[in-house]
Amino acid sequence: MYTSGSSSSQQNSPGTGKLPYVFREFARPHLRGSNSVRGMMLDVILALLPIVAWSVFSFGWRALLIVAVSVIFSVLFDLIFCRIAKRETQAADLSAVVSGLVFGLTLPVTVPLWLPAAGAFVSMIIFKQVFGGTGKNPVNPAMCARALLYPVVSMVSIMTPAGCRFDSPALVLSDEAVAAVLGAHEAPDAYRAVDYIVGNTEGTIGEISAVLILAAAVFLCVRKTVSWQVPAAFAGTGLVIIFISVMFGPDIRETLTAVLGSVLFVSVFSATDPVTSPVIPAGRLIYGAGCGILAMALYFLFRINGTYFAVPVMNLLSKPIDDMVLRIRMKKSFR
């Protein structure tokens, strides 16, 4: 993920009509300091562990099983492709583990176990290794897999309220088994604000606890594993649009239940991917705001969770955004 390529530089003084800075072009991501790929991935894994623990507490052991299947198959497919393609294995950098964790945590607890395995194949093979492996993927593999499989997830699973525990190791949960658990749990007529904060709402495995996701964001920012601009702009834009929408009729509680958790989770753990997000701080703010606007537009226009679609689209725009910011800065410097 953190590889460097060819470089070029040019330095001139202001007023000469030439570039006033030194520019060196490297393959993404652009990092300074002692952080390694493995070290950064370890930080992300540590940040995700409390979220995994809460998912088990909220939804039962099947939540852990789904995440484990996603992680195991992500690493397995990564290793198999590298072996077939005769590439150096990349399993040691833990990027496949992180992709598996992120993808698994965006699934509902009632999905069949073949689905996280299918998602691992799509993310690792189609959206990562086909493009050359770690650091060469133009879009976030986990989010692309989630977006591609979004219709399948919607057809084979339902969102369940926290407190509906599923502990079955069955490959596919029967309708009767799901109905029995739901029937034994009395869902509230409306969620309170504290339910969204703590994580006592309907949602996917890892996207229900706002407080744990925000704590993870603070940890990753302090560790300088992620930059604050992307999650702040993404989540901030999304929340502003949600509250503005209240003036036009939709029930804010319905909207918060549908997209709040995914906006927070994806803004921290997927949109911040250093390989596929902008390098320049101002570019990160534009990119994050674009993710939030697109995600909410998809929700209000088509009633789908647009967060999984917004990130891949904005990934493709990350380099043009950086280029645009650089051009603006250069024009200002020539004045």
N, C-alpha and C positions, 0 to 999 in steps of 0.2 A: 504494500500500500504506500510505503514511503520510499519511493525510488527517485533517483535524479537522472536527468537526461542531458542533452547538449545545452550549452550556455553561450550567450553572447552579451556584450556590454558596449555601452557608448556613453561618454561623459563630455559634457560641454557646459559652459557657463551661460547664465541667463542673458538674453539679449542677442545671442548669436543666431537665433532662428532654429537652433537644434535642440535635442533633448537635454534638459538641465539636470537629469538624474542618471544614476547608473542603473541599468536594467539588466537583470539576468533571468533568463527563462529556463525553468526546470519543469519536469513532469510533476503533476500534483501528487500529494499535497506539498505545500511549501512550509517547512517547519524549521525552527531554530531551537537550540537548546539540547538537553540531554535526553528528551523523551524518545523512546524507541517505539516501534509498532507494538511489540509485545507489552511494553509497559503501559501504553495507552489503552490497549485492549483489556489488560488486567484492571485498570481503573474503571472501565465501563462495566466489566463483569461484577466488580465489587459494588458499583452503584445499583446494579440490577438485582443483586441478591435479596435485599429487603423487599423489593417488589415481588419477587418470586415467592418469598416466604408469606407475604400477605395474600397472594393468590391462593396458596394452599390453605391458609386459614379461612379464606372467604368461600372458595369453591370446592375444596376437598383435594384428595391426592391425585385425582385425574388431571388437575391443572399441572401438577409437576410432571406427570407422565407425558402430557402433550408437549411441554417444553423440552423434556429430555429427548423425546423422539425427534423433535426438530433439531436439537443440537447434535445428537449422535449421527443423524443422516446428513447433516450439513458437513460435518467433519469427514464422514465416510465418502461422500461424493467428491469432496475436494481432493482427498487422497487418491481416489480411484482415477479421476481425470488426470491428475499430475503424473500418476504412474503410466497411464495409457499414452499421454502426450510426451512422456519422457522429460518432464519438467522437474525442477527441484521442488520438493514438497513444501507447501506453505503452512502446514498445520501448526507449526511451532509459533507462528505469530498470533495465533488465537483469533484471527479475524473471522474464521468460519464459526467458531464458538459464539462470538458476538452476534453474527448474522442469524444463527439458529435461535439464540435467546430472543432477539428482537422479533423475529417472525413468529415464534411460538407464543410470545406474550400478546401479540395482536389478534389471536384467535379466540373465539368463544370456547368455553369449557366443554361444550357438547359436541364438538366436531369429531368425526371418526379419526382414528389414529393414522390412517393412510394419508390424511390431508397434510399434516405437518411434514411427513416424508416427501410428499409431492412438492410442497413448497421448498423444501431443502434442495431438491433436484433442480427446480426452476431457478432458484436464486444462485446456487453454486455453479451449475453447469452453464445455463443459458445466459445469465446476466453477469457472471464473474469470469469463469475460466475461458469461455469462448472469446472474450475480449482480451485475454492475455493474463488473467490472474490478478492478484492483489496489486492495487495501485493503478490499474489500467482500465477499470470499469468506468464508463461514462455516467452511469446512473447507479443509485443505491440498490444492490441486489435484493435485499430483504423487502424493501418497499415495492419494487417492481414485481416480485413474486406475489406479494399480498394484493396488489392492484389487479394482476392478471387472474388470480384465483378468487377475486372478490365475488363474482356471481356464484361460484361453486360454494363458497362459504355461506352465502346467503340462502342457498337452496338446501344445504344439508344440516344447518345448525340454526339455533336461536340464541339470542342474548338472554342471560339468566340473571336474576337479582343476586347480589352477594348474600350469602347465607344458604343458598341452594347448593348443598354439598353433593358432589359426585365422586365416588371412590372406586367405581367399576373399572377394571383393566380391560374390558371388552373392546374388541377392535372397533365396533360400531355400537353406540347406545341405541336401544330400541325405543320406539315412541312411548311404549308403556313405561319403561324405566324413567324416561325424562318426565312424563306426566306424573308419575308417582312422587318424584322429588318436588316438582313444582306444586303439586296438590298439598304436600305437607308443609309448604312454606307460604306464609301469608305476606304477600308483597304490599308495601304501603301504597296508599292512593297517590301520594306525592312525596318526593324526597325533600328533606330539609337541606339547608346550606351546609350544615356540618356533615351530612352524608356524602356530599360531593368532595369535601375536603379530606375526610378520613378514608373514604372508600367503601361505602355501604350502599352502592347503587348498582343498577343493571349495567353490564358492560362486558368487555373482553377480559381475558385472564389478567393482563398486566396494566390495564388502562383505567382502573377505577379509583385509585388513591392519589388524589392531587398532592397531598402533603408529602408522600414518599417520592413522587416524581420530582417535585420542586426541591426536596432535600438532595436528591441525586444530581439535579442540575447545579446546585450550589457546590456540591462536592467536586463535580467534574470541572466547574469553572475555577475553583480554588486550586485544583491540581493542574490547571491549564491544559486539560485534555480536550476541552471544547471552549469555544469563545462565546461570550454571553450574548453577542449581537443577534445571532440566528434564533435561538429560542425566545429571546425577549421580543423580537420583532414578529416572529411567527405567532406565538401565543398571544401577545398583546394585540396584534391586528385581529386575530380570530375573536378574542373576547370583546373588543370594541364593536365588531360587526354583529356579534350575538346580541349585545345589549341595545344597539341601534335598531335591530330587527324587532324588538319588543314593541316599538312604536307603530309597526305595520301589521300587528296581529298575532304572529306565531307565539305559542306558549313558550316562555323562556325555559321552563323546567324540562319540557320535551326536547328542546334544542340542546340544553346542557347535558341531558342524559345521553343524547345521540352522539355528540361530537366533542364535548369538553375533554374527556379523558384521552381520546386519541390525539387531539390537538396538542395537549401537554406532552404526552409520551413521544409522539413522532417528532415534535419540535426539539426535544432533548436528545433522543437516541438515534434518529435517522437523518433529519435535516442537517445535523451538525457534522456529518461524515466529511472529514477533511479532504478526501479524494474527490468528492463530487460537489462541494460547496465553494463559494468564492473565498479568495485569500484576503482581499482588502476589507478592512472593517466597514467602510461605507457600503461596499458591495454586499457584505453579509446582511446589513440592515435591509437593503433593497430586496435581496433574495428571500430573507425571512418574511418580510411583509408580503411579497408576492406569493409565497406558500400559503400564508394565512388568507389572503384575498381569494386565491383560487380554490382552496379547500372549502371555504364558506360559500362561495358561489356555486360550487357543485352540490353542496348540501341543499341550499335553498332552491336551486333550479330543478334538481333531479331527485332530491331526497335520498342521496347516497352519501356515505362517509367519504368526503373528498380528500381527506388528509393523505390517504395512501396513494392517490393519483397526483396530488399536487407536488409531492417531493420529486418523483421522477421527471415531471415536466420542467420544474425549476432547476433540476440538476443539469439539464441540457442548456439552460440559459446562464449557468453560473460563470462560465468563461466570458461570454459576451457582456455580462454585467461588470465583471472586473475590467474588461477592455473599455467599456463606456466610462467608468469612474476614472480610469487613467487618462483618457482623452480629455475629460472635463478638467482634471487637475493640470494637465499640460497646457490647455488653452488659457487657464487662469494665470499660469506662471509666465506666459509670453506677454501678458498685458503690461 
